[in-house]
């Protein structure tokens, strides 16, 4: 019921207050390009893929409609060298950069300028809803399980991750299998691990929330628990869009589009099962220093 109520409220907001490029005839700080060229990973669901099935693909389509521009993708695996080969890749032949916008980067990304955040998610616990885990609703419930039960659980986690120390501090050090978040294989992606939990190979998976939420959504035997930051252990992070340094008018134009399309973006995130959380600490101030 809550889901449908939220969707109804968002739809009403869009109808009453939604602003489109055609309706508002917005004047942007930056001249629009001839196409909305998006830098994206070709095989990285739930974010993006070549078939344009990811939530970042849907957000790009929404922004393209708002600007009145066709969306064109420049594909490159979102690993080392991604920004260099996409956003910062200048071509003398075309007289422009390969692409102009990355739909999702951490708000404190340091190799591209970032817009103000448009959603915040958190590292999450993905659990099989059975046996000793059937009544686990929070990370504290998991931490409070008796040691004799903890030691029987098969736990998986990706490293590096700010949440790995939480597992070690709460009695899961000896029964956790650690995996690298980027293993160099562009055909591999962390979402494959969710199926291994659903199939019973692991009981608990600690993973970034959007991945957990998307891949667990069609699995009725799984539950996703976004983690709450504990003191110096910060598990929630804001996500922004990325543009090139020095292009402040274009950054402002993108931020205008984010504001105007906020209800639609929220609906896309909900459709994909992305856990959206409130900030657990004072958010960083975003200004024109980028």
N, C-alpha and C positions, 0 to 999 in steps of 0.2 A: 504494500500500500504506500509506504514512504517513497519508494522508487517512482511510482506513477504520479504521486503528488508532486514530487520534485520536477518531473518532466513537464507536468501541467503548468507549474509556476514558471519554469524556464520558457515554455512556449508562449505563455501570456506576456512575459517580459519582452520576448522578441517581437511579438505583434504590436505591443504598445509603445515600446521604446527603442526597438532595434533600428540601427542606422545602417543604410547601405550606401554605396558610392553613388548610385543613381538617385536615391531619395534625398540624400543630404547634400549632394553636389559638393563634397568636401574639397577644400583647398589644402593640398599637402605641402609640407615644408620642402619636399624634394620632388623634382619632375619624375614621373613614373617611367620605368623602362618600357621597352616594347613587349617584353614578356616577364613573368615572374619566374626567375631562374632560381631553383631551389637545389641546394647541395644535400645529398641524401645517401644513405646506405642502401644497396640493392637487396640485402637479405638480412633484415634486422627487425623482425616483428617483436613487439607490437608497434614499433616506431614507423618503419617504412620498408617497402620492398618494391621490386620492379613492377609488380602487378598493382601497385598503389593501394594496398590493403591495410596499411598501418594508420594509426591515429594521426601521425604527423602528416601523412599524405592527405587525410581528410581536412586537417587544419589548413594545409597549403591550398587545397581546392577552395575552401571557404574564403581565404584571403584573396585568391585569384578572382573569385566572383566579386568580392568587395571592390577590388581595384579595377575590375573589368579587363583583366589580363589572362591570357592563356598561361598555364603552368608548364614549365619545362624543367626537367630534372638533369642534373649532372650526378652520375652515380660513382661512388667510391666507398670501399669498406670503411666504416667509422672506427678505424684503428689508428695507429701511428701514421702520420702523414696526411690525415684526412683534410684538415684545413689547408695545408700547403697545396694539395692537389685539387682543391675545389674552390673555396672562398678566396684564396690568395693566388690562384693560378691565372696569371695574365697571359693573354695571347696577342702577339703582334699582328697575327693574321686577321683576327676578328676585331681587334682594337678594344677589347673589353676583358673583364675577368670571366672565368668560366661560369660562375653563379654568384648570387648576391645575398642569399639568405639561408641560414641553417635554422630549421624549425625548433630544434631542441638542444640546448646546451646548458650546463650548470650556470647559475646566475653569477658565480664568481669565477667563471672561465677566464683564463689569462691570455689566450692566444687569439681572441677575437673580442670585439666590443659586444656587450650584451644589452638587450632591452631590459626594461623592468620585468620582473617575473610575471608569468601568466598562470602558473600552477605550482603547487608544492606537494611533493610526495615523500615517502619515507621507506627506508629499508623495512622489510616485513618478514614475519614468520609465516611460512606456508606449511600447514599441518594436515595430516590425515585425520579426519574426524572419527576416530574409533579408539576403542580400548582406553588406555590411560590418558589419551589426548582428547577424548570426547568432550570433556568439560573445561578444556583450556580456552579461555576467552581473551586473556591478556598475556603479555610477556612475563608479568610477575607470576601468573598462574603456572607458567612453564618453569620458571626459576624455582618455584616453591614445591615442585614435585619431589617426593622422597628420592634419595640418592639411588636406592635399589631399582627404582623405575627409570630414572634418568639414564642409568648405565645400560639399560636394555634398548634404548632408543638409537636408531641409526640416523645421524644428523649429517647434513651436507651444507656447505657454505662456499661462497666465492670470495677469493682474496685477490687483491687488497680490498678491504671493506672496513668501514668504521665500526661495524657491528660484530666483527670477528672476536674482538676482545670481550664482548658481552658473553659470548658462548664460553670462553675460557674462564671468565670470572664466575660463571654460574654453574660450573660442574659438568660441562660438556666437552672438555678439552680432549679426553682420551677416546671419545666415540664420535668425533666429527671428521668427516672427509673433506678436505679443502681442494677447491678447483680454481684455476686461473680464469678471471673474467674475460681475458682476451688471450686466446691460445695461438693466434697466428693463422688459423684456418678460417677464411671468409665464409665458408659454407656451414660453419658451426655457429650456434648462438645459444645464450644461456637458457632460453625457454625450453630447450630439450630436457633440461633437468627436471622441470615440473612433471613431465610424464613419468619420470623415474620415481617420483614421490607417489603419484597416483597409482602406479603399478606395484607399489609396495617395496621397492628397493631401498627407499629411505622413508623415514617417518616425519622428519622435519627438514625444511629447507629455509635457509636465511638468504634472502635475495632482494634486490631493488624492487620496490612496490609495483611500478607499472608492469614489470615482467610477471610478477606473481599474480597480479589482478587479472591480467589479460588471459594468461594460459590456464589459470585456475577456474575462470568463469564457467566454462562448459564441463567442469569436472565436479559432480555433486559430492564426491567424497573428500573434497579439499576445502579448507577455510584459510583466509588470509587475514593476518593480524598486523596492521601497521605498527611499527615500534615507536615508543615515546622516548624522547631523549632523556638521559639520566645524568645530570651534572655535566661533566666534561665530555661525556659520550653523546655526540650529536648524531641522530639517525635521520632527521628530516632535512630536506634540501629544496631550495627554490629552483625552478627551471625557467629559462628565458629563451629568447631567440637570439641568434648571433649574426652580426654584420661586421664589415671591416672597420678597423680603427680609422678615425679621421672622417668618416662619412656620417656626421651628426644629423644632417637633414634627412637622409634615408632612414637612419635609426628612429627619428621622430615620426616619420611617416609610418613605419612599421608599428610603432607604439600606438599611433592613432588607430590603426587597423585592429590591433589587439583589443583596445578599449571598445571599439565599435562592434566587435564580433565576440565579446566576452561571453554572452549567453550561449551562442552557438558552439564556441570552443568548450564551454563547460558541459554541454550536451554530448559532444563528441567524446570527451574524457569519460563521462559516465557510461556511454554506450560500450566503451572498450574495457570497462571494469577497472579503470585506473584509480587507485586509492589517492584521494586528495585530502590533505591534512592541513591543520592550522599551524602557524609558526610556533615553535616551542621556545624561541628566544627572540630578542629584539632583532628585527630584520635589518639588513644592511640598507643604507640610504643610496638610492640610485639617482645620479645626476648626469650632467653633460661632460664630466671629466674624461669619459671614455674616448 
